[in-house]
Amino acid sequence: METGQVKHHQEDGFKFEPPRKNVTWLVCDMIEKPSRVAQLMGEWLIRGWAKETIFNLKLPMKGRYDEVLQDIENLKIFLIENKVKFKLQAKHLYHDREEITVHIQVLSNISPH
């Protein structure tokens, strides 16, 4: 993973703050509640810490699809309320039926803070 372009950090993803705030891609595959992961990805994007992110939202045992749809909707609202222009795509990939893969590209300039 250490190629000079990719950095792998084995730390608590909910506490980690990147030392440099110019991350192009954030890739996240946590075994965690989808609402927490969606919120974390939203925080990175509104802070300007990353320009794009691809992440998985694990389907919970109850209300599987409906809960994840609500988490994605809440994430959209969060980004809009924070004046982030974005493109969001979500796919339920055939080979992995236990999660939804989400890609978000920030279209507006955000100052890292």
Secondary structure, 3 states (H helix, E strand, C coil): CCCCCCCCCCCCCCCCCCCCCCEEEEEECCCCCHHHHHHHHHHHHHCCCEEEEEEEEECCCCCHHHHHHHHHHHHHHHHHHCCCCEEEEEECCCCCCCEEEEEEEECCCCCCC
